[in-house]
Amino acid sequence: QVQLVESGGGSVQAGGSLRLSCTITRSTSSSRRMAWFRQVPGKEREGVAAIYFDRGSTYYADSVTGRFTVSQDNVQNTLYLQMNRLKPEDTAKYYCAAGFGGSYGGGWWSHAAIYAYWGQGMQVTVSS
C-alpha cells in the first residue's frame, strides 16, 4: 500500500523559509509524478509545484515561481518543497500527492485528479 509521510510544516514570519518533505513508502517508476498542493478553508485545493520523474520536468504555480523549489531524492523516495521569501498569502494546509501510470502532458500537473495518493496535509502559517 502506498503511503505518503509528510513533515516540515509550521509557523514562520514573512520573508522566512520552510522546507517540506514527503516520503513515499512504495513506488514504481512507471510515469511517476509527485506534487505539492495547498488549500485554505473555503477555497479549492490548488497546485503549488510538481515533478514528472520520467521527464525530469518541474512545474510551478505562478504565485510561487522564483520563491519555491521542488526537488526529489530518488534514493530516499522523498519529495521536497523548499519555500523561501514566504508571504502571508502562502498560509495554507499543504498536501503531498503522487500518481503513477497514464500519460499526462505538463498541462495536467495541477489537476488533482491525476494523483491517486495523498498525504494527510500539514499546516504552514506565515505571519506578517
N, C-alpha and C positions, 0 to 999 in steps of 0.2 A: 504494500500500500504506500502510495506517495504521500509524504507529509512535508510541509514547509515550516521550518522553525525560524522565527524572526527574532531579531534583537537589535538594540541600539536606539530605540525611541527615547524621548524625554523632553525636557524643557530647556530652552536656551534663549538668550536675548537676541534681538535683531542684530544682524551682522555676524552672528556666530556661525558655528559649523556643527554638524552631526554626521555620523556615518551609520547607515542602516545595513544590517546583514540579514541574509536569508539563506539557510542551508536546506537543500532538498535531500530527503533521505533515500530516495530511489529515483533513478533517472535512466533515460535512454537517449542515445544521440540522435534518434530519429526526429529530424526537424524540430529540435528543442528550441523553445523560445521562453524567455522569462522577462517579467516586467514588474514595475512598481506602479501601483495605483494609489490614489488618495481620495478621501471622502470627508466632507463636512456635513453636519446634520442638515437635512432638508435639501441637499443637492445630490446630483448623480455622482457616482464614482467616476473619476477622471484618470486617464493615463498620464503618468509622470515621465517614465523612461522605460526602455525595453532593449533587450539584446536578442537577436536571432543568431543562435550559435552556429548554424551551418553556413551562414553567410558572413559571420563576423560583423554584422551590421548593428549599429546602435541608433536609437530614436529617442527624441525628447519632445516634450511639450514646449511650446514657445515660451511659456511663462517661466521655465526653469533653464532654458538654454543659456550656457555660459556660466551658470552657477552650480548646477548639479552634474555629476558624472556617474554613469552606471558602468560597472565592470564585473568580471567574474573570475573566480578561481576554479578552474576545471578539476584540479586535484581534490579540492575540498568540497566540490559541488556547491559552491556558495556564490550568491549574487550580492553585490554591494551597491549602495547608493551613497555617494559622498555628496553632502549638501553643504554648500558654502554660501556666504552672504545671505543667510536666511532672513526672510521677511515675515511680518505678522500674518500676511495672507498665505503663507505656507503652512499655517496651523491646520492640521487635519489628522485623521486616522489614516495611516499608511499601511498598505497591504502588498504583500509579495504574491506573485502569480506565476504559474508555469503551465505550459502547454506542449503537447507532442503530436507529431503526425500532421497530415494535411499539408497544404501548400498555400500559404498566405503571403501575399505581397506586403511590402513595407507599409502600405497604406492601411493595413489592418492592425497595426501594432497596438493601437489604443482601444481596440474593441474588446471588451471584457469577455465576449463570447468565445474567443479563440483560446482562452486559458481555462483548463479544466480543473486546475488545482489552485487553492488559495490558502494563504496563511490566516492566522487569527486577527491580524492587524495590531498596530501599536500606535499610540498617540505621540504626535510631535506638536509641541506648543512653542510658538515663538512670541515672546513678549516685546513690546515696543519700549 
